[in-house]
Amino acid sequence: MKIYDDKHIKNVVFVGAHNSGKTTLAETMLFEAGLINRRGTVESKNTVSDFHDIEHEKGNSVFATPLHTEWRNYKINIIDTPGLDDYIGEIISSIRVADTIVTVLNGQYGVEVGTEIIWNYIKEYHKPTVFVINQIDHPGLNFETGYNSIKNLVGNKAVKIQYPLIVDGAQCIIDVLKMKMYKFSPEGGKPEKLPIPKDQKDTTDALHNELVEKAAENDENLMELFFEKGTLNEEEMRKGIKAGMLNYDLFPVFCTSALNDMGSGRLMGFIDNVAPAAMDLKPEMSVEGKQIMPKPDASPVLFVFKTVHQPNLGQVTFFKVKRGEVRLNDKLVNSRNGETEVINQLFIMDGKERNPISKLVVGDIGATLKLKHTETNDTLAAPGEEISIQPIEYPQPRIRRAVSAVNTKDEEKLTEALKKIHSQDPTVEIFFSNESRQLILTCQGELHLATIDWLLKKIYGVEAKFENPKIAFRETVQRPSASNYRHKKQSGGSGQFAEVHLKIEPWDENMPEPEGFNIRGKEEVDLPWGGKLVFYNCIVGGVIDQRYLPSIMKGILEVMENGPLTGSYIRDVRAMIHDGKMHSVDSNDISFKIAGAHAFKKAFLNADPKLLEPALDLVVKVPEEMVGNVMTELQSRRSIIQGIESEDNYQVLKCIAPESELFGFSTELRSLTKGRATFSTKFNGYQAVPSNIQDNLTNKRELVQ
């Protein structure tokens, strides 16, 4: 394959809502450039990018797929992404390594929910962006509405480069940068280039002048030329448009019919001539605080942005060359773990097709196979380099499920499969909860979960079941309580004897020491599950030998691991051991451990015990007109609204919500807002469970017992 230098490589990512036509546009570009002989369609399940079985079955993109095309001595790397935000991890990682974002809109609807959600991530990365209004030959096209929706999204920074027009029954595109009209046959393809029709001259002149002014605004030299000449030529305009895109002050708007091959060649020409390349962007800062200059003659630095596990290939690692060049048999070191990897194979990937290549230069995107110690977000660099590229930050998970194998013999197989799914999609997280004894899976939504289930069944051969995870309740006390317990057991020979008198109280950080006791010793135990046990030795007169106190505390801690109300952990209690009895022959450690446990349990049940539940900080971003319905839903889930802030056309609701009430919230929120709202959660702490719910939970435990 031809090797392009860093000045002739452009990296674009196609993003947009579901059914906007991203995959079809990518297919058309490959066809237009002659890299494929026949255009596939999503319906026929034969496109280059949607090649996975699950994508054929569901009829939409599930994975981000790197492709490439070549146009007029430029190489354009394209990453075709899914349109559903359940797969946001695929979208974010692709945005991270692209130099220009191509946001594709369905011409019937303009900016949709999916576009708005993706736009929030584009803003975070501050990447140059082109908008493409697709399906211009559809009967339901509403170009002006679509264009206005872009302006609502980005403001007056949006500028038309093209607009569609029907002339004598033929589909045309007016280009106000080149000031030409492109006329297409019904079959599309190469258009006829014609002068601007007279009845469009006033419109095109006004749009051209607007474009000239916006181009001039972003470069002082161009501004001087503009004042001097009153206009700019095409080359000068291209320079100004690129500067505006890099400054995030100009968003060009194009139009296409990807399905019927109209306008894709002109879009590729713009990507070649105008869209920024890796060399144009600001240098990245490494984790160590060093600038990573995209120099072709420096030592190589690769950033891994995607990992795929394919049954017939093993691990495929996708990377972008951030500096230097990488060649076959290069030895590079992983900055995360210090392991050396050998690049035995290099490919440019087009869907499932692998195109071998001898080297890749700075700014290019490629893939290699069977790296042993490398995952997504890793940096590979020359030996001796201390450099780590800032990792991709993925959104917090939105749903949690306990997952287990239907056939218990498959548990190990399930764990291995889930590790590979996490490696491929870091927004899927897996951990084992020691408290609930469950394997917990977190992901982005119900559709995401269904995809994971499909992969487990069809790719890894594991039947899994998903359930709501057990809630990690805590138990504590609300008032002081005293009790005692005598343990006596005689069965021939030495027996068992111990008597323990104690008092317990709720504990908090700033409370004074207990009154009425002669405190001889104090031990604070930081509990592994949070909170404390504060243990006081208040024994006077040697009624219990000092050596038995650790056994009493051990008995108390065993009860605290399995609370009397629901079997949950107990926290934030202090216990004063103030009296008791022992026997010179029959007393031993086990006797005092048993007596301490029973005395503590008895006191606990008489101390107005309270169940605590985990509460989360919940932040919901919702369109203004939908706030009422969402607030009603939140209140029905026992959420407490802490504040409301405005952000663009959205309201941001900040709440504290019980974790137990958020099962199914993701699905309900999507239904209430037609997918336009997003939310995030973070652990806040523990709060008291309402009495009626506590009674219900404790009654259920009694029934089970």
C-alpha positions as CSV (number, residue, x, y, z in Angstrom):
1,M,0.0,0.0,0.0
2,K,1.0,3.6,-0.6
3,I,2.6,5.3,2.4
4,Y,1.5,8.9,2.9
5,D,3.5,11.5,4.7
6,D,2.1,13.4,7.7
7,K,1.0,16.4,5.5
8,H,-1.3,14.2,3.4
9,I,-3.2,12.3,6.1
10,K,-6.6,13.4,7.5
11,N,-8.4,11.7,10.3
12,V,-12.1,12.2,10.5
13,V,-14.8,10.6,12.6
14,F,-18.4,10.3,11.5
15,V,-20.8,11.0,14.4
16,G,-24.5,11.6,14.5
17,A,-27.9,10.3,15.6
18,H,-29.2,6.8,14.7
19,N,-30.2,6.6,11.0
20,S,-28.5,9.8,10.0
21,G,-26.6,7.9,7.3
22,K,-23.0,7.7,8.6
23,T,-22.4,4.2,7.5
24,T,-23.8,4.9,4.0
25,L,-21.7,8.0,3.6
26,A,-18.6,6.1,4.5
27,E,-19.5,3.4,2.0
28,T,-20.1,6.0,-0.7
29,M,-16.8,7.6,-0.1
30,L,-14.9,4.3,-0.4
31,F,-16.8,3.7,-3.7
32,E,-16.3,7.2,-5.0
33,A,-12.5,6.8,-4.5
34,G,-12.5,3.4,-6.2
35,L,-11.4,1.5,-3.1
36,I,-14.5,-0.8,-3.5
37,N,-16.2,-1.8,-6.8
38,R,-19.7,-2.0,-5.5
39,R,-21.5,0.0,-2.8
40,G,-23.1,-2.1,-0.1
41,T,-26.1,-1.0,1.9
42,V,-27.1,-1.4,5.5
43,E,-30.3,-3.2,4.5
44,S,-28.3,-5.7,2.4
45,K,-25.9,-6.2,5.3
46,N,-22.9,-5.8,3.1
47,T,-21.3,-2.5,4.0
48,V,-17.6,-2.4,4.8
49,S,-18.0,-0.9,8.3
50,D,-21.0,-2.8,9.6
51,F,-19.5,-6.2,9.3
52,H,-20.2,-7.8,12.7
53,D,-23.0,-10.4,13.0
54,I,-24.7,-8.4,15.7
55,E,-24.8,-5.3,13.4
56,H,-26.4,-7.4,10.7
57,E,-28.9,-8.7,13.1
58,K,-29.9,-5.4,14.7
59,G,-29.6,-3.3,11.5
60,N,-27.4,-0.6,13.1
61,S,-23.8,0.1,14.0
62,V,-22.7,-1.2,17.4
63,F,-18.9,-0.8,17.1
64,A,-16.8,2.1,15.9
65,T,-15.1,0.9,12.7
66,P,-11.9,2.4,11.3
67,L,-11.7,2.6,7.4
68,H,-9.7,4.6,5.0
69,T,-10.1,6.1,1.5
70,E,-7.8,8.0,-0.8
71,W,-8.7,11.1,-2.6
72,R,-6.5,13.4,-4.8
73,N,-3.2,12.3,-3.2
74,Y,-4.6,12.5,0.4
75,K,-5.3,9.6,2.7
76,I,-8.5,10.0,4.7
77,N,-8.9,7.8,7.7
78,I,-12.6,7.5,8.6
79,I,-14.0,6.1,11.8
80,D,-17.7,5.2,11.4
81,T,-19.4,5.3,14.9
82,P,-22.7,4.1,16.3
83,G,-25.6,6.6,16.6
84,L,-27.0,5.3,19.9
85,D,-25.6,6.7,23.2
86,D,-25.6,3.3,24.8
87,Y,-22.4,2.9,22.8
88,I,-21.0,6.2,23.8
89,G,-17.6,4.6,24.7
90,E,-17.1,3.7,21.0
91,I,-18.0,7.3,20.0
92,I,-15.8,9.0,22.6
93,S,-12.7,7.0,21.8
94,S,-13.1,7.8,18.1
95,I,-13.5,11.5,18.8
96,R,-10.4,11.4,20.9
97,V,-8.1,10.4,18.0
98,A,-9.9,12.2,15.2
99,D,-8.6,15.6,13.9
100,T,-11.9,16.7,12.4
101,I,-15.4,15.6,13.4
102,V,-18.0,15.1,10.7
103,T,-21.4,15.4,12.3
104,V,-24.0,13.8,10.0
105,L,-27.7,14.9,10.2
106,N,-30.8,13.3,8.8
107,G,-32.2,16.0,6.4
108,Q,-35.7,15.3,7.6
109,Y,-35.0,16.0,11.3
110,G,-31.9,18.1,11.7
111,V,-30.2,18.0,15.1
112,E,-31.7,15.1,17.0
113,V,-31.3,13.9,20.6
114,G,-28.3,11.7,19.7
115,T,-26.6,14.7,18.0
116,E,-27.1,16.8,21.2
117,I,-25.6,14.1,23.4
118,I,-22.6,13.6,21.2
119,W,-22.1,17.4,20.8
120,N,-21.5,17.6,24.5
121,Y,-18.4,15.4,24.1
122,I,-17.2,17.2,21.0
123,K,-17.2,20.4,23.0
124,E,-15.2,18.8,25.7
125,Y,-12.4,17.8,23.2
126,H,-12.7,21.1,21.3
127,K,-12.3,19.4,17.9
128,P,-12.9,21.1,14.6
129,T,-16.3,20.1,13.3
130,V,-18.1,19.9,9.9
131,F,-21.8,19.4,9.7
132,V,-23.3,17.4,6.8
133,I,-27.1,17.5,6.2
134,N,-27.7,14.2,4.5
135,Q,-30.6,12.8,2.5
136,I,-31.2,16.0,0.6
137,D,-33.1,14.1,-2.1
138,H,-35.6,12.7,0.4
139,P,-39.2,13.9,-0.1
140,G,-39.3,14.9,3.6
141,L,-36.2,17.1,3.4
142,N,-36.3,20.3,5.4
143,F,-32.9,21.9,4.8
144,E,-33.6,25.3,6.4
145,T,-35.0,23.7,9.5
146,G,-32.0,21.4,9.7
147,Y,-29.6,24.4,9.2
148,N,-31.4,26.4,11.9
149,S,-31.1,23.5,14.3
150,I,-27.4,23.6,13.8
151,K,-27.4,27.3,14.6
152,N,-29.3,26.6,17.7
153,L,-26.6,24.1,18.7
154,V,-23.5,26.1,17.8
155,G,-24.8,29.7,17.4
156,N,-23.9,32.0,14.5
157,K,-20.6,30.1,14.1
158,A,-22.4,27.8,11.7
159,V,-21.9,28.9,8.0
160,K,-23.4,27.4,4.8
161,I,-20.8,26.1,2.3
162,Q,-23.6,24.4,0.3
163,Y,-27.4,24.2,0.0
164,P,-29.6,21.9,-2.1
165,L,-31.7,23.0,-5.0
166,I,-34.0,21.3,-7.6
167,V,-33.4,22.6,-11.1
168,D,-35.6,21.2,-14.0
169,G,-36.4,18.2,-11.9
170,A,-32.7,17.4,-11.2
171,Q,-31.0,17.4,-7.8
172,C,-28.4,20.1,-7.5
173,I,-26.1,21.4,-4.9
174,I,-25.1,25.1,-4.8
175,D,-21.5,25.6,-3.5
176,V,-20.9,29.1,-2.2
177,L,-17.2,28.6,-1.6
178,K,-16.5,27.6,-5.2
179,M,-19.5,29.5,-6.5
180,K,-20.6,26.7,-8.7
181,M,-23.7,24.5,-9.1
182,Y,-23.3,20.7,-9.2
183,K,-26.0,19.0,-11.1
184,F,-26.5,15.2,-10.5
185,S,-28.1,12.5,-12.6
186,P,-30.7,10.3,-10.8
187,E,-27.9,7.7,-10.3
188,G,-25.6,10.3,-8.6
189,G,-21.8,10.0,-9.1
190,K,-19.8,12.7,-10.8
191,P,-21.9,15.9,-11.2
192,E,-22.1,18.4,-14.0
193,K,-20.5,21.7,-13.0
194,L,-22.6,24.6,-14.0
195,P,-22.8,28.4,-13.3
196,I,-25.0,29.6,-10.5
197,P,-28.6,30.2,-11.9
198,K,-29.6,33.8,-12.1
199,D,-32.5,33.4,-9.7
200,Q,-30.0,32.2,-7.0
201,K,-27.4,34.9,-7.6
202,D,-28.5,37.3,-4.8
203,T,-28.7,34.4,-2.3
204,T,-25.3,33.0,-3.2
205,D,-23.6,36.3,-3.3
206,A,-24.9,37.1,0.2
207,L,-23.8,33.6,1.5
208,H,-20.4,34.0,-0.2
209,N,-19.8,37.4,1.4
210,E,-20.8,36.0,4.8
211,L,-18.3,33.1,4.3
212,V,-15.6,35.6,3.2
213,E,-16.1,37.7,6.3
214,K,-16.1,34.7,8.7
215,A,-12.9,33.4,7.0
216,A,-11.2,36.8,7.3
217,E,-12.1,37.1,11.0
218,N,-9.8,34.3,12.0
219,D,-6.6,35.5,10.5
220,E,-5.1,39.0,10.9
221,N,-3.4,38.9,7.5
222,L,-6.6,37.8,5.8
223,M,-8.5,40.6,7.6
224,E,-6.0,43.1,6.1
225,L,-6.4,41.6,2.6
226,F,-10.2,41.7,3.0
227,F,-10.1,45.4,3.9
228,E,-7.8,46.0,1.0
229,K,-9.6,44.0,-1.7
230,G,-13.1,43.8,-0.3
231,T,-13.0,40.0,-0.9
232,L,-10.8,36.9,-0.7
233,N,-9.9,34.4,-3.4
234,E,-10.7,30.7,-2.9
235,E,-7.3,29.8,-1.6
236,E,-7.4,32.6,1.0
237,M,-10.9,31.6,2.0
238,R,-9.7,28.0,2.6
239,K,-7.0,29.2,4.8
240,G,-9.4,31.4,6.8
241,I,-12.0,28.6,7.1
242,K,-9.3,26.2,8.5
243,A,-8.2,28.8,11.0
244,G,-11.8,29.3,12.1
245,M,-12.3,25.6,12.5
246,L,-9.2,25.3,14.6
247,N,-10.3,28.3,16.7
248,Y,-13.7,26.6,17.2
249,D,-15.3,29.7,15.7
250,L,-16.5,28.4,12.4
251,F,-18.6,25.3,11.6
252,P,-19.0,24.6,7.8
253,V,-22.3,23.1,6.7
254,F,-22.4,20.7,3.7
255,C,-25.2,18.7,2.1
256,T,-25.2,15.2,0.6
257,S,-27.2,12.3,-0.5
258,A,-25.0,9.4,0.7
259,L,-27.5,6.8,-0.5
260,N,-27.5,8.2,-4.1
261,D,-23.9,9.3,-4.2
262,M,-24.4,13.0,-4.4
263,G,-21.9,15.5,-2.9
264,S,-19.5,13.0,-1.3
265,G,-16.7,13.8,-3.7
266,R,-16.9,17.5,-2.9
267,L,-17.0,16.7,0.9
268,M,-13.8,14.6,0.5
269,G,-12.2,17.5,-1.5
270,F,-13.0,19.8,1.4
271,I,-11.5,17.3,3.9
272,D,-8.4,17.1,1.8
273,N,-7.9,20.9,1.2
274,V,-9.3,22.5,4.3
275,A,-10.1,20.2,7.2
276,P,-7.3,20.3,9.9
277,A,-4.8,17.4,10.1
278,A,-3.0,16.2,13.2
279,M,-0.1,18.6,12.5
280,D,-2.5,21.5,12.7
281,L,-3.8,20.8,16.1
282,K,-2.3,22.0,19.4
283,P,0.3,19.6,20.7
284,E,-1.0,17.3,23.5
285,M,0.3,17.4,27.0
286,S,1.5,14.1,28.5
287,V,0.5,13.0,32.0
288,E,4.1,13.9,32.9
289,G,3.5,17.5,31.7
290,K,5.5,17.3,28.5
291,Q,4.4,18.5,25.1
292,I,4.1,15.7,22.5
293,M,5.1,17.5,19.4
294,P,3.9,15.6,16.2
295,K,7.4,15.4,14.6
296,P,8.0,12.8,11.9
297,D,11.7,12.5,12.7
298,A,11.3,12.0,16.5
299,S,11.2,8.7,18.4
300,P,7.8,6.9,18.1
301,V,4.9,7.4,20.4
302,L,1.6,5.4,19.9
303,F,-1.7,5.9,21.7
304,V,-4.0,2.9,21.9
305,F,-7.6,4.0,21.5
306,K,-9.5,0.8,20.8
307,T,-9.1,-2.9,21.4
308,V,-11.1,-5.6,19.6
309,H,-11.2,-9.4,20.4
310,Q,-12.1,-11.4,17.2
311,P,-12.5,-15.1,17.5
312,N,-10.4,-15.9,14.4
313,L,-7.7,-13.3,15.1
314,G,-7.4,-12.7,18.8
315,Q,-6.7,-9.2,20.1
316,V,-6.6,-6.4,17.5
317,T,-5.1,-3.2,18.9
318,F,-5.9,0.1,17.2
319,F,-3.6,3.0,17.7
320,K,-2.8,6.5,16.5
321,V,0.9,7.5,15.8
322,K,1.3,10.6,17.9
323,R,5.0,11.1,17.2
324,G,7.6,9.7,14.9
325,E,6.9,6.6,12.8
326,V,6.4,2.9,13.6
327,R,7.9,0.1,11.6
328,L,7.6,-3.6,11.5
329,N,9.6,-5.3,14.3
330,D,9.9,-2.2,16.3
331,K,10.2,-2.8,20.0
332,L,8.1,-0.4,22.1
333,V,7.6,-0.1,25.8
334,N,4.2,0.2,27.5
335,S,4.4,3.2,29.9
336,R,1.7,1.7,32.2
337,N,3.4,-1.5,33.0
338,G,6.9,-1.3,31.6
339,E,6.4,-4.3,29.3
340,T,8.1,-4.5,25.9
341,E,5.9,-5.2,22.9
342,V,7.2,-6.2,19.5
343,I,5.2,-4.8,16.5
344,N,5.3,-8.0,14.4
345,Q,2.4,-6.9,12.1
346,L,1.1,-3.6,10.9
347,F,-2.2,-3.0,9.2
348,I,-4.5,-0.4,7.9
349,M,-8.0,-1.8,8.7
350,D,-11.0,-1.4,6.5
351,G,-13.7,-3.1,8.5
352,K,-12.7,-6.7,8.7
353,E,-10.2,-6.4,5.9
354,R,-6.5,-6.1,6.9
355,N,-4.2,-4.3,4.6
356,P,-0.5,-5.0,5.5
357,I,1.9,-2.0,5.5
358,S,5.6,-1.7,6.4
359,K,5.3,1.5,8.4
360,L,3.0,4.3,9.7
361,V,3.9,7.9,10.2
362,V,2.9,10.5,12.7
363,G,-0.8,11.4,12.4
364,D,-1.8,8.0,10.9
365,I,-4.1,5.4,12.4
366,G,-3.4,1.7,12.2
367,A,-3.6,-1.6,13.9
368,T,-1.5,-4.6,15.0
369,L,-2.2,-8.0,16.4
370,K,-1.5,-10.1,19.5
371,L,0.1,-7.6,21.8
372,K,0.4,-9.3,25.1
373,H,0.4,-6.6,27.7
374,T,-1.4,-3.6,26.1
375,E,-5.0,-2.4,26.5
376,T,-7.0,0.7,25.5
377,N,-5.6,4.0,26.8
378,D,-2.1,2.6,26.9
379,T,0.9,4.5,25.5
380,L,3.7,2.7,23.6
381,A,7.0,4.5,23.2
382,A,10.6,3.9,22.4
383,P,12.7,2.3,25.2
384,G,13.9,4.9,27.7
385,E,11.0,7.3,27.1
386,E,8.9,8.3,30.0
387,I,5.7,9.5,28.4
388,S,2.1,8.7,29.0
389,I,-0.7,10.2,26.9
390,Q,-3.7,11.5,28.8
391,P,-6.2,8.6,28.9
392,I,-9.7,8.8,27.4
393,E,-12.2,9.6,30.1
394,Y,-15.4,7.5,29.8
395,P,-18.7,8.4,31.3
396,Q,-19.9,6.9,34.5
397,P,-22.1,3.8,34.2
398,R,-25.8,4.3,34.3
399,I,-27.1,0.8,35.2
400,R,-25.9,-2.0,37.4
401,R,-26.8,-5.7,37.3
402,A,-25.7,-8.8,39.1
403,V,-24.6,-11.3,36.5
404,S,-24.1,-15.1,36.8
405,A,-23.9,-18.1,34.5
406,V,-27.2,-20.0,34.1
407,N,-25.0,-23.2,34.2
408,T,-22.8,-22.9,37.3
409,K,-20.1,-24.9,35.4
410,D,-19.7,-21.8,33.1
411,E,-18.9,-19.3,35.9
412,E,-15.1,-19.2,35.0
413,K,-15.9,-19.0,31.3
414,L,-18.3,-16.1,32.0
415,T,-15.7,-14.2,34.0
416,E,-13.1,-14.6,31.2
417,A,-15.7,-13.5,28.6
418,L,-16.6,-10.4,30.6
419,K,-12.9,-9.5,30.9
420,K,-12.6,-9.5,27.1
421,I,-15.8,-7.4,26.7
422,H,-14.4,-4.9,29.2
423,S,-11.1,-4.8,27.3
424,Q,-13.1,-4.1,24.1
425,D,-15.4,-1.6,25.7
426,P,-14.1,0.1,28.9
427,T,-17.6,1.5,29.6
428,V,-18.5,-2.0,30.7
429,E,-17.1,-2.5,34.2
430,I,-17.0,-5.8,36.2
431,F,-16.3,-6.3,39.9
432,F,-17.1,-8.8,42.6
433,S,-18.9,-7.5,45.6
434,N,-17.7,-9.3,48.7
435,E,-20.7,-8.0,50.6
436,S,-23.4,-9.3,48.3
437,R,-21.3,-12.2,47.0
438,Q,-22.4,-11.2,43.5
439,L,-20.5,-10.4,40.3
440,I,-21.6,-6.9,39.4
441,L,-21.7,-5.6,35.8
442,T,-22.2,-1.9,35.1
443,C,-22.9,-0.4,31.6
444,Q,-24.6,2.5,29.8
445,G,-28.2,1.3,29.4
446,E,-30.7,-1.5,28.6
447,L,-29.6,-1.7,24.9
448,H,-26.0,-1.8,26.0
449,L,-26.9,-4.7,28.4
450,A,-28.7,-6.5,25.6
451,T,-25.6,-6.2,23.4
452,I,-23.4,-7.7,26.2
453,D,-25.9,-10.6,26.6
454,W,-25.8,-11.2,22.8
455,L,-22.0,-11.3,22.8
456,L,-21.9,-13.7,25.7
457,K,-24.3,-16.1,24.0
458,K,-23.2,-15.8,20.4
459,I,-19.5,-15.1,20.6
460,Y,-18.4,-16.7,23.9
461,G,-21.1,-19.4,24.3
462,V,-22.2,-18.5,27.8
463,E,-25.8,-18.2,28.9
464,A,-26.0,-15.5,31.5
465,K,-28.7,-14.2,33.8
466,F,-29.0,-10.6,34.9
467,E,-30.7,-9.4,38.1
468,N,-30.9,-6.3,40.2
469,P,-27.9,-6.4,42.6
470,K,-28.5,-6.7,46.4
471,I,-28.5,-3.3,48.1
472,A,-25.6,-2.8,50.5
473,F,-27.6,-1.8,53.5
474,R,-26.0,-0.9,56.8
475,E,-27.4,-1.2,60.4
476,T,-26.8,1.0,63.4
477,V,-28.4,2.1,66.7
478,Q,-30.2,5.3,67.6
479,R,-30.1,5.2,71.5
480,P,-28.1,3.7,74.3
481,S,-28.8,0.2,75.5
482,A,-27.3,-2.0,78.2
483,S,-27.4,-5.8,78.4
484,N,-25.6,-8.8,79.8
485,Y,-25.2,-12.4,78.9
486,R,-23.9,-15.5,80.7
487,H,-22.5,-18.3,78.7
488,K,-22.4,-21.6,80.6
489,K,-21.8,-25.0,79.1
490,Q,-20.9,-28.3,81.0
491,S,-20.4,-31.6,79.2
492,G,-17.9,-33.5,81.4
493,G,-14.4,-32.3,82.2
494,S,-13.7,-28.7,81.6
495,G,-16.7,-26.6,80.7
496,Q,-17.3,-23.1,79.3
497,F,-18.1,-20.1,81.3
498,A,-18.2,-16.4,80.7
499,E,-20.4,-13.5,81.7
500,V,-20.3,-10.1,80.0
501,H,-22.0,-6.8,81.0
502,L,-21.9,-4.0,78.4
503,K,-23.5,-0.9,77.2
504,I,-23.7,0.3,73.6
505,E,-24.4,3.8,72.1
506,P,-24.5,5.4,68.7
507,W,-21.1,6.8,67.8
508,D,-20.1,9.9,65.9
509,E,-16.8,11.6,65.3
510,N,-17.2,14.6,67.7
511,M,-19.1,13.0,70.7
512,P,-17.5,13.2,74.2
513,E,-16.2,10.2,76.1
514,P,-18.9,8.1,77.9
515,E,-19.8,9.2,81.4
516,G,-20.2,7.0,84.5
517,F,-17.4,4.6,83.6
518,N,-13.9,4.1,84.7
519,I,-12.2,3.9,81.3
520,R,-9.1,1.7,81.5
521,G,-8.5,1.4,77.7
522,K,-10.0,2.3,74.3
523,E,-9.6,0.8,70.9
524,E,-11.0,2.3,67.7
525,V,-11.6,-0.1,64.9
526,D,-12.0,1.3,61.3
527,L,-14.4,-1.2,59.8
528,P,-13.6,-2.5,56.3
529,W,-17.2,-1.6,55.2
530,G,-17.1,1.9,56.6
531,G,-17.7,3.5,59.9
532,K,-16.2,2.5,63.3
533,L,-16.5,0.3,66.4
534,V,-15.1,2.1,69.4
535,F,-14.4,-0.5,72.2
536,Y,-13.9,0.6,75.8
537,N,-12.4,-1.4,78.6
538,C,-14.2,-0.2,81.7
539,I,-13.5,-3.3,83.9
540,V,-12.8,-2.6,87.6
541,G,-11.5,-5.0,90.1
542,G,-10.4,-7.7,87.7
543,V,-13.8,-9.4,87.3
544,I,-12.7,-10.2,83.8
545,D,-9.1,-10.9,83.0
546,Q,-7.6,-8.4,80.5
547,R,-6.6,-11.3,78.2
548,Y,-10.3,-12.1,77.5
549,L,-11.1,-8.6,76.2
550,P,-9.9,-9.2,72.6
551,S,-12.2,-12.3,72.5
552,I,-15.2,-10.2,73.6
553,M,-14.4,-7.6,70.8
554,K,-14.0,-10.4,68.3
555,G,-17.5,-11.7,69.2
556,I,-18.9,-8.2,68.8
557,L,-17.2,-7.8,65.4
558,E,-18.7,-11.1,64.2
559,V,-22.2,-9.9,65.0
560,M,-21.4,-6.6,63.2
561,E,-20.6,-8.6,60.1
562,N,-24.1,-10.0,60.0
563,G,-26.5,-7.6,61.6
564,P,-29.7,-8.8,63.3
565,L,-32.1,-6.8,61.1
566,T,-31.2,-7.8,57.6
567,G,-27.8,-9.5,57.8
568,S,-26.1,-6.3,56.7
569,Y,-23.0,-4.8,58.2
570,I,-23.3,-2.8,61.4
571,R,-21.4,0.5,61.7
572,D,-20.8,3.5,64.0
573,V,-21.4,1.9,67.5
574,R,-19.4,2.2,70.7
575,A,-19.4,-0.5,73.3
576,M,-18.4,-0.2,77.0
577,I,-17.4,-3.5,78.7
578,H,-17.9,-2.6,82.4
579,D,-18.6,-5.9,84.4
580,G,-18.8,-9.6,84.2
581,K,-17.6,-12.8,85.7
582,M,-15.1,-15.6,84.9
583,H,-14.3,-19.0,86.3
584,S,-10.7,-20.1,87.1
585,V,-11.1,-23.4,85.2
586,D,-14.0,-23.1,82.8
587,S,-13.4,-19.6,81.3
588,N,-11.5,-19.4,78.0
589,D,-11.4,-17.2,74.8
590,I,-14.2,-19.0,73.0
591,S,-16.5,-18.6,76.0
592,F,-16.0,-14.8,76.2
593,K,-16.3,-14.5,72.4
594,I,-19.7,-16.2,72.6
595,A,-20.8,-14.2,75.6
596,G,-19.7,-10.9,74.0
597,A,-21.5,-11.7,70.8
598,H,-24.8,-12.5,72.5
599,A,-24.6,-9.5,74.9
600,F,-24.0,-7.2,72.0
601,K,-26.8,-8.6,69.9
602,K,-29.2,-8.3,72.8
603,A,-28.2,-4.7,73.4
604,F,-28.4,-3.9,69.7
605,L,-32.0,-5.0,69.3
606,N,-33.0,-2.9,72.3
607,A,-31.2,0.2,71.1
608,D,-33.8,1.3,68.5
609,P,-31.8,-0.3,65.6
610,K,-32.0,1.6,62.3
611,L,-31.4,0.4,58.8
612,L,-29.3,2.7,56.6
613,E,-29.3,2.6,52.7
614,P,-26.7,3.9,50.3
615,A,-27.6,7.2,48.7
616,L,-26.2,8.7,45.5
617,D,-25.5,12.2,44.2
618,L,-27.7,12.2,41.1
619,V,-27.2,14.9,38.5
620,V,-29.9,14.9,35.7
621,K,-29.5,17.2,32.6
622,V,-32.9,17.7,31.0
623,P,-34.4,20.0,28.4
624,E,-36.3,23.0,30.1
625,E,-39.7,22.0,28.8
626,M,-39.4,18.5,30.3
627,V,-38.3,19.4,33.8
628,G,-41.7,19.0,35.4
629,N,-42.2,15.4,34.4
630,V,-38.7,14.5,35.4
631,M,-39.0,16.1,38.8
632,T,-42.2,14.2,39.4
633,E,-40.4,11.0,38.5
634,L,-37.5,11.8,40.8
635,Q,-39.8,12.6,43.8
636,S,-41.6,9.3,43.2
637,R,-38.2,7.6,43.7
638,R,-37.7,9.3,47.1
639,S,-35.1,11.7,45.6
640,I,-34.4,15.0,47.4
641,I,-33.8,17.9,45.0
642,Q,-30.7,19.9,46.2
643,G,-30.6,22.5,43.5
644,I,-31.4,23.5,39.9
645,E,-29.0,25.2,37.5
646,S,-29.4,26.4,33.9
647,E,-27.1,25.3,31.2
648,D,-27.8,26.4,27.6
649,N,-31.4,25.2,26.9
650,Y,-31.2,22.6,29.7
651,Q,-31.8,22.4,33.4
652,V,-29.4,20.5,35.6
653,L,-31.1,18.9,38.6
654,K,-28.9,18.0,41.5
655,C,-30.4,15.4,43.9
656,I,-29.7,12.9,46.5
657,A,-31.4,9.6,45.7
658,P,-31.5,6.2,47.3
659,E,-29.6,3.6,45.2
660,S,-32.5,1.1,45.6
661,E,-34.9,3.5,43.9
662,L,-32.8,4.0,40.8
663,F,-33.3,0.5,39.2
664,G,-35.0,1.2,35.9
665,F,-34.5,4.9,36.1
666,S,-32.3,5.0,32.9
667,T,-35.1,3.4,30.9
668,E,-37.8,5.6,32.4
669,L,-35.9,8.8,31.9
670,R,-35.3,7.9,28.3
671,S,-39.0,7.3,27.8
672,L,-40.1,10.5,29.6
673,T,-37.7,12.7,27.6
674,K,-37.5,10.8,24.3
675,G,-33.8,10.2,25.0
676,R,-32.9,13.9,25.4
677,A,-31.9,13.8,29.1
678,T,-28.7,12.4,30.5
679,F,-27.7,11.6,34.1
680,S,-24.7,10.7,36.2
681,T,-24.3,9.3,39.7
682,K,-21.7,9.3,42.5
683,F,-21.8,7.7,45.9
684,N,-22.8,10.2,48.6
685,G,-23.1,8.2,51.8
686,Y,-25.7,6.4,54.0
687,Q,-29.1,7.7,55.0
688,A,-31.8,6.3,57.2
689,V,-34.4,4.0,55.6
690,P,-38.0,5.1,56.1
691,S,-39.7,3.0,58.9
692,N,-42.3,1.3,56.6
693,I,-39.5,0.1,54.2
694,Q,-37.4,-1.0,57.1
695,D,-40.3,-3.0,58.5
696,N,-40.9,-4.6,55.1
697,L,-37.2,-5.6,54.8
698,T,-36.9,-7.0,58.3
699,N,-40.2,-8.9,57.9
700,K,-38.9,-10.5,54.7
701,R,-35.8,-11.7,56.5
702,E,-37.9,-13.2,59.3
703,L,-39.9,-15.1,56.7
704,V,-36.8,-16.4,55.1
705,Q,-35.3,-17.5,58.4
